[in-house]
Amino acid sequence: MIDMNIYKKLLPYSLSQDPVLVAMFEALVIQLKEAYDEADLLYDLVNIDKLPEPLLDVIAYEKHVDFYDNQLTIDQKRELIKSSISWHRKKGTRWAVERVVSIVYPNANVYEWFEYDGHKYRFKIEVDEPFIASKDMKRLRELVEATKNKRSWLEYIAIKMPQTQYIELDSDQYHYPIYLPICGEIHCEGVPGAATDEALEIKSENYTYPVYLPICGEFHTNEVIDLW
């Protein structure tokens, strides 16, 4: 509880007799007290789990959390902030990429090129959960760019999906070939589908409508490394 009498002594006698000025002063004292309390909370990282979301956004800016996203859940924001110091120390390592990706996608894994016979100095990310290409691709790209070293390049992203799950690709969002192993029927708006066991190449300039594909294997963008 704030003792207003202590702060009122700071006012000159002539001002302390004016009820309007006294009321303004009391309101100012309350606001200053709240500001001081918030400053204490921001200074103490131990209280991250108790801070409201607006203050988390302030701390993220102050601590230069490069991979911070205002659209994340409050729990994800807290985890990112608490881990930001160690990530800054280990930025550019595989550990840092794995940690930052796994916070947003808990079942994600990072593999170096020599672990899957890929191109040198490349790496891939496997995500084992539902994936919305247009939004999540952009978020994942930003996370990877903020943490990986400059020598390494993301070769592709493998999205593990059940056969009954579909991913929508809008032709105006992609400007490079997309290769997908197909194990079911291909559904295109206005175009009959056909079953196939082989990988299918889809070039964006050939389609003016959304394409819906049942995915049974890895989804990877063959030339995306030139854009990332």
C-alpha positions as CSV (number, residue, x, y, z in Angstrom):
1,M,0.0,0.0,0.0
2,I,1.3,3.4,-1.0
3,D,1.5,6.0,1.8
4,M,0.5,9.2,0.0
5,N,1.4,11.4,3.0
6,I,5.0,10.7,2.4
7,Y,4.9,11.8,-1.2
8,K,2.7,14.8,-0.4
9,K,5.5,16.3,1.6
10,L,7.4,16.8,-1.6
11,L,4.9,19.4,-2.7
12,P,5.4,23.0,-1.8
13,Y,2.8,24.3,0.8
14,S,1.0,26.4,-1.8
15,L,0.5,23.5,-4.1
16,S,-0.5,21.1,-1.4
17,Q,-3.6,23.2,-0.7
18,D,-5.0,22.8,-4.2
19,P,-7.2,19.7,-4.4
20,V,-6.9,19.4,-8.1
21,L,-3.1,19.4,-8.0
22,V,-3.1,17.0,-5.1
23,A,-5.3,14.6,-7.0
24,M,-3.0,14.9,-10.1
25,F,0.0,14.2,-7.9
26,E,-1.6,11.2,-6.3
27,A,-2.4,9.8,-9.7
28,L,1.2,10.4,-10.8
29,V,2.6,8.6,-7.8
30,I,0.5,5.5,-8.5
31,Q,1.7,5.4,-12.1
32,L,5.3,5.8,-11.1
33,K,4.9,3.0,-8.5
34,E,3.5,0.7,-11.3
35,A,6.4,1.6,-13.6
36,Y,9.0,0.8,-10.9
37,D,7.3,-2.5,-10.2
38,E,7.4,-3.4,-13.9
39,A,11.0,-2.3,-14.1
40,D,11.9,-4.7,-11.3
41,L,10.1,-7.6,-13.0
42,L,11.9,-6.9,-16.3
43,Y,15.3,-6.9,-14.6
44,D,14.8,-10.2,-12.9
45,L,14.7,-13.1,-15.4
46,V,13.8,-15.5,-12.7
47,N,10.2,-14.2,-12.9
48,I,9.7,-15.0,-16.6
49,D,7.0,-17.5,-15.9
50,K,5.0,-14.9,-13.9
51,L,5.2,-12.0,-16.4
52,P,2.2,-11.0,-18.5
53,E,2.6,-11.3,-22.2
54,P,3.1,-7.5,-23.0
55,L,6.2,-7.5,-20.7
56,L,7.5,-10.6,-22.4
57,D,7.5,-8.8,-25.7
58,V,9.5,-6.0,-24.1
59,I,12.1,-8.4,-22.7
60,A,12.4,-10.2,-26.0
61,Y,13.3,-6.9,-27.7
62,E,15.7,-5.9,-24.9
63,K,17.5,-9.3,-25.0
64,H,17.7,-9.4,-28.8
65,V,15.8,-12.7,-29.1
66,D,16.3,-12.9,-32.9
67,F,13.9,-15.8,-33.5
68,Y,11.1,-14.3,-31.4
69,D,7.6,-14.1,-33.0
70,N,4.7,-12.2,-31.5
71,Q,2.3,-14.8,-33.0
72,L,3.8,-17.6,-30.7
73,T,1.9,-18.8,-27.7
74,I,2.8,-17.3,-24.3
75,D,4.5,-20.5,-23.2
76,Q,6.7,-20.6,-26.3
77,K,7.6,-17.0,-25.8
78,R,8.7,-17.7,-22.2
79,E,10.8,-20.6,-23.3
80,L,12.5,-18.6,-26.0
81,I,13.4,-15.8,-23.7
82,K,14.8,-18.1,-21.0
83,S,17.0,-19.8,-23.5
84,S,18.1,-16.8,-25.4
85,I,21.4,-16.2,-23.5
86,S,22.6,-19.7,-24.0
87,W,21.6,-19.5,-27.7
88,H,23.5,-16.3,-28.3
89,R,26.6,-18.1,-26.9
90,K,26.1,-21.1,-29.2
91,K,24.6,-19.4,-32.2
92,G,25.8,-21.0,-35.4
93,T,25.9,-24.6,-34.0
94,R,23.6,-27.5,-34.8
95,W,22.5,-27.5,-31.1
96,A,21.2,-23.9,-31.5
97,V,19.2,-24.8,-34.6
98,E,17.7,-27.9,-33.0
99,R,16.7,-26.1,-29.9
100,V,15.0,-23.1,-31.5
101,V,13.2,-25.3,-34.1
102,S,12.0,-27.8,-31.4
103,I,10.4,-25.1,-29.3
104,V,8.0,-24.2,-32.1
105,Y,7.8,-27.8,-33.5
106,P,8.5,-30.2,-30.6
107,N,9.0,-33.2,-32.9
108,A,11.5,-31.6,-35.3
109,N,14.9,-33.0,-35.9
110,V,18.0,-31.6,-37.6
111,Y,20.4,-33.8,-39.7
112,E,23.8,-32.9,-41.1
113,W,24.6,-33.7,-44.7
114,F,26.8,-36.7,-43.8
115,E,24.0,-38.3,-41.8
116,Y,21.7,-38.7,-44.9
117,D,24.2,-38.7,-47.8
118,G,23.3,-35.1,-48.8
119,H,25.4,-32.4,-50.4
120,K,28.3,-31.0,-48.4
121,Y,27.6,-28.3,-45.8
122,R,23.9,-28.8,-46.2
123,F,21.4,-30.0,-43.6
124,K,17.8,-31.0,-43.5
125,I,15.0,-30.6,-41.0
126,E,12.3,-33.3,-40.3
127,V,9.0,-32.3,-38.9
128,D,6.6,-35.0,-37.6
129,E,3.4,-33.0,-37.2
130,P,0.7,-31.1,-39.2
131,F,2.4,-28.4,-41.3
132,I,0.8,-25.4,-43.1
133,A,3.2,-24.7,-45.9
134,S,2.6,-20.9,-46.5
135,K,2.7,-19.7,-42.9
136,D,5.0,-22.3,-41.2
137,M,7.6,-22.3,-44.0
138,K,8.1,-18.6,-43.5
139,R,8.4,-19.0,-39.7
140,L,10.8,-21.9,-39.9
141,R,13.0,-20.1,-42.4
142,E,13.3,-17.1,-40.0
143,L,14.2,-19.4,-37.1
144,V,16.8,-21.2,-39.1
145,E,18.3,-18.0,-40.6
146,A,18.6,-16.5,-37.1
147,T,20.6,-19.4,-35.6
148,K,22.5,-21.3,-38.3
149,N,26.1,-20.4,-39.3
150,K,26.7,-18.7,-42.7
151,R,28.5,-21.7,-44.1
152,S,25.6,-24.2,-43.8
153,W,22.6,-24.2,-46.0
154,L,19.2,-25.7,-45.4
155,E,18.8,-28.3,-48.2
156,Y,15.2,-29.3,-47.6
157,I,12.5,-29.9,-45.1
158,A,11.0,-33.4,-44.7
159,I,7.4,-33.4,-43.4
160,K,6.2,-36.7,-42.2
161,M,2.5,-37.1,-42.8
162,P,-0.1,-39.9,-42.8
163,Q,-1.5,-40.8,-46.2
164,T,-4.9,-39.3,-45.3
165,Q,-3.4,-35.9,-44.5
166,Y,-3.3,-33.2,-47.3
167,I,-1.1,-30.2,-47.9
168,E,-2.3,-27.3,-50.1
169,L,0.2,-25.6,-52.4
170,D,-0.8,-22.3,-54.0
171,S,0.9,-21.8,-57.3
172,D,1.5,-18.1,-56.8
173,Q,3.5,-18.7,-53.6
174,Y,6.2,-20.9,-55.2
175,H,8.7,-20.2,-58.0
176,Y,10.7,-23.4,-57.9
177,P,10.0,-27.1,-58.6
178,I,8.4,-29.1,-55.7
179,Y,9.0,-32.8,-55.5
180,L,6.7,-35.1,-53.5
181,P,6.6,-38.9,-53.2
182,I,2.9,-39.8,-53.7
183,C,1.3,-43.0,-52.5
184,G,-2.4,-42.2,-53.1
185,E,-4.7,-40.4,-55.4
186,I,-3.8,-36.9,-56.6
187,H,-6.6,-34.5,-56.3
188,C,-6.6,-31.3,-58.4
189,E,-9.5,-28.9,-58.7
190,G,-11.0,-29.5,-62.2
191,V,-8.4,-32.2,-63.1
192,P,-8.9,-35.9,-62.7
193,G,-6.4,-37.6,-60.3
194,A,-4.4,-40.7,-60.9
195,A,-2.7,-43.1,-58.6
196,T,1.1,-43.4,-58.8
197,D,4.0,-44.7,-56.7
198,E,6.6,-42.4,-58.2
199,A,7.7,-38.9,-57.2
200,L,5.8,-36.2,-59.0
201,E,7.3,-32.9,-60.1
202,I,5.0,-29.9,-59.8
203,K,6.0,-26.6,-61.4
204,S,4.1,-23.6,-60.3
205,E,3.8,-22.1,-63.8
206,N,1.8,-25.1,-65.0
207,Y,-1.0,-24.6,-62.5
208,T,-3.4,-21.8,-61.8
209,Y,-5.5,-23.7,-59.1
210,P,-4.7,-25.2,-55.7
211,V,-3.3,-28.7,-55.8
212,Y,-4.2,-31.2,-53.0
213,L,-1.8,-34.1,-52.6
214,P,-1.8,-37.0,-50.2
215,I,1.8,-37.3,-48.9
216,C,3.3,-40.6,-47.9
217,G,7.0,-39.7,-47.7
218,E,9.3,-36.7,-47.5
219,F,8.3,-33.3,-48.8
220,H,11.2,-31.3,-50.0
221,T,11.8,-28.2,-52.1
222,N,14.6,-29.0,-54.4
223,E,15.8,-25.5,-55.2
224,V,14.7,-23.7,-52.1
225,I,18.3,-23.4,-50.9
226,D,18.9,-20.7,-53.6
227,L,16.2,-18.5,-51.9
228,W,17.0,-19.1,-48.2
